[in-house]
Amino acid sequence: MMSLSFKNRIALNYIVGTGLLVLAVFSAIYFIVKLTVYNHIDENLNIEIQDHLKELRIENGKVIFMDAEEWEEREHNSVDVNPVFVQFLDLNKKIIEKSPNLKHEKLIFHESKEHLQLFDTKLLGNKIRQIQVPLHIKSQKIGYLIIAMSLSDSSKVLDNLMDTLLITFPIILLILFFLARFFAGRSIKPINDIIQTSEIITKDNLKTRIPLPKTRDELFTLSKTINNLLNRIEDAIEREKQFTSDASHELRTPLTVIKGTLEVLIRKPRDSKEYEEKINYCIREVDHLNSLVDQLLLMARFENQKQNIHKENIYLNAVILDVLTLNAEKIKSEKINVVLDTSEDFYAYSDNYLIVTILRNIISNAIKYSKNDTEVKISLSRENSKINCTISDQGIGIAMKDLESILNPFFRSDSLNHSEIKGTGLGLFIVKRMTDLLQIKFKIESEIGKGTKVLLVFDEDDNSLK
């Protein structure tokens, strides 16, 4: 079966509904006209009955139905409008008198019809409207009166009306179809624009946008929504390209350094001390490379992995102590004073692996960027069923203009002036993504030369106070 276009389906659905409505209206018109015509004829028949019953009398013991001259005159006056047929019958249904216009014909008495019931029948093949009335004089039944009127003219009017409606109906539907198709085509023009625009959009051409309709209707909303979606897709692809470029650069740099160092070593013989120095240098670069790969894998793993979150009760005090133990050598060598302010045990309800990763990145950064003989303070406190974790240092600090940028991948604030501090620029980006994933509040405050303060707000375990 051939599928209709969207425009034709709209037009078809429209004319089906409209056609049913027009059919109902036409039917109502026809039946109203028919009812009006029949009511008019029925009223005339009732008037004729009353007139003839009034003229019925007895003279010299004989029943007089109507004077012949008066009957001729009445027939003459009504024949051109709508002839009235009158017939009197005795009790045996034999004709006593009848109107001159019946001539050699007669009206048939229908036994099955009730008295005073109006019904349709035929006379000489023509439709007539007939009524049968019993005649009484002084409560004595003397016969029957039959009166009929021709329905020929009324039938012609009704037939002409029916023919007109039947001819008009398909013409109206056809006109409505083409009108609906025309206006449907204009209405769905924005959809065609969407289709045409979508066909020319590729990964290398994301700048094109769908023109917005002038009318702010559902299609305007659809076009605007698709444009917003394209904006988000374009931003995501641009970030993906930038991330891929930055990741390639960051991976290539330590590999280039390692390769260059090894090439220098094999050019000529060197003493064991120089070999040891260069090899240790390469090992540090490999460690840096491993750290970078681990963080990249971590980002890929939790990019859209909300369904992989496994929440449980986490003993924050122990997690912080474990992180400090991992950084013990750095803390000792830099003579950093770490202050852990926890007045009680604190339990958070979250994903253990992600929480450990978040705290390791933040605490490691606080230690890494701290100056010698300074303090790093880690405090835990409770506020309105939330646990506040504050990590502050007295390190080099972050410029105000870089506070937002440091959450971008591979961005390192003032890295040229602090080239001795190794880093990938992924730590805070990962922290931001994970805190968003876990719906943990994450806030950074910093000032150049004074240090950095990080605030984390965890959901408290409901059973921690029991």
LINKA-V850261 format. One record per residue. N is the residue number from 1. PSI is psi as a letter, one per 20 degrees, with the letter a starting at -180 (none if undefined). Layout:
# LINKA-V850261
n->[N,N]
psi->[PSI,PSI]
This chain:
# LINKA-V850261
n->[1,2,3,4,5,6,7,8,9,10,11,12,13,14,15,16,17,18,19,20,21,22,23,24,25,26,27,28,29,30,31,32,33,34,35,36,37,38,39,40,41,42,43,44,45,46,47,48,49,50,51,52,53,54,55,56,57,58,59,60,61,62,63,64,65,66,67,68,69,70,71,72,73,74,75,76,77,78,79,80,81,82,83,84,85,86,87,88,89,90,91,92,93,94,95,96,97,98,99,100,101,102,103,104,105,106,107,108,109,110,111,112,113,114,115,116,117,118,119,120,121,122,123,124,125,126,127,128,129,130,131,132,133,134,135,136,137,138,139,140,141,142,143,144,145,146,147,148,149,150,151,152,153,154,155,156,157,158,159,160,161,162,163,164,165,166,167,168,169,170,171,172,173,174,175,176,177,178,179,180,181,182,183,184,185,186,187,188,189,190,191,192,193,194,195,196,197,198,199,200,201,202,203,204,205,206,207,208,209,210,211,212,213,214,215,216,217,218,219,220,221,222,223,224,225,226,227,228,229,230,231,232,233,234,235,236,237,238,239,240,241,242,243,244,245,246,247,248,249,250,251,252,253,254,255,256,257,258,259,260,261,262,263,264,265,266,267,268,269,270,271,272,273,274,275,276,277,278,279,280,281,282,283,284,285,286,287,288,289,290,291,292,293,294,295,296,297,298,299,300,301,302,303,304,305,306,307,308,309,310,311,312,313,314,315,316,317,318,319,320,321,322,323,324,325,326,327,328,329,330,331,332,333,334,335,336,337,338,339,340,341,342,343,344,345,346,347,348,349,350,351,352,353,354,355,356,357,358,359,360,361,362,363,364,365,366,367,368,369,370,371,372,373,374,375,376,377,378,379,380,381,382,383,384,385,386,387,388,389,390,391,392,393,394,395,396,397,398,399,400,401,402,403,404,405,406,407,408,409,410,411,412,413,414,415,416,417,418,419,420,421,422,423,424,425,426,427,428,429,430,431,432,433,434,435,436,437,438,439,440,441,442,443,444,445,446,447,448,449,450,451,452,453,454,455,456,457,458,459,460,461,462,463,464,465,466]
psi->[p,p,p,q,r,g,g,h,h,g,g,g,h,g,h,g,g,h,g,h,g,g,g,g,g,g,g,g,g,g,h,g,g,g,h,g,g,h,h,g,g,h,g,h,g,h,g,g,g,g,g,h,h,h,i,p,r,p,p,k,j,p,p,p,g,q,q,g,g,h,g,g,g,h,h,h,h,i,h,i,f,o,q,p,p,q,p,p,q,a,h,j,k,q,p,g,q,q,q,h,i,h,d,j,r,q,p,p,p,o,h,i,q,q,q,j,p,p,r,p,a,q,o,k,i,q,p,q,p,q,q,p,p,q,p,p,p,l,j,p,p,i,b,q,p,p,p,q,q,q,j,g,g,h,h,g,g,h,g,g,g,g,g,g,h,h,g,h,g,h,g,g,g,g,g,h,g,h,g,g,h,g,h,h,h,h,h,j,g,h,g,h,h,g,g,g,g,h,h,i,p,r,h,i,n,j,h,p,q,p,p,p,q,h,p,m,a,h,h,g,g,g,g,g,g,g,g,h,g,h,g,g,g,g,g,g,h,g,h,g,g,g,g,g,g,g,g,g,g,h,h,h,g,h,g,g,g,g,g,g,g,h,h,h,h,i,h,q,q,r,r,h,g,h,g,g,g,h,g,h,g,h,g,h,h,g,g,g,g,g,g,g,g,g,h,g,h,g,g,h,h,k,g,l,l,h,i,j,p,o,q,r,p,p,n,h,g,h,g,g,h,g,g,h,h,h,j,g,g,g,g,g,h,i,l,p,o,p,o,o,n,o,i,a,p,p,p,q,o,a,p,g,g,h,g,g,g,g,h,g,g,g,g,g,g,h,g,g,j,q,r,q,k,a,p,p,p,p,q,p,r,p,o,l,k,q,p,p,o,p,o,q,r,l,b,h,r,p,q,h,i,i,h,h,h,i,i,q,p,j,p,p,p,l,h,h,i,l,i,i,o,q,r,i,j,i,g,h,g,g,g,g,g,h,h,g,h,i,l,p,p,p,p,p,p,q,p,p,i,h,a,q,p,p,p,p,o,q,p,q,p,h,j,h,i,none]
